[in-house]
Amino acid sequence: MRLRLLSVLCLLFTPGCGDDAPRSSLAACSFTDACADAQEECYVSQVCGPPSRDGNLSCQEEKGDRQCHRRCANDDACGPGESCKTVELVKRTDVLTTTTLCFK
């Protein structure tokens, strides 16, 4: 009975109480500065062609928010207020990968 009462109080008065999945840190990141948490991925993407003769890359406009987002398989793996979404990532190459990340 006491455990049941504590569970109800927890759900009523403590935001996020009982939620196992932490939220994305949204820490700043880049192509060269990876996320500190191995469970997160930097959401930054840019398609680039092969280097020109002078060694410069020809790249399209960058996409993403340059923030660390938790990887997920479904909404249950995301923190409170987040949902799992599929995004395309290209790490300054012409190789496209898709992954699922948590977003608010």
Helices and strands as residue ranges (DSSP letters): H 2-13, E 40-47, E 63-70, G 75-77, E 83-89, E 91-93, E 97-103
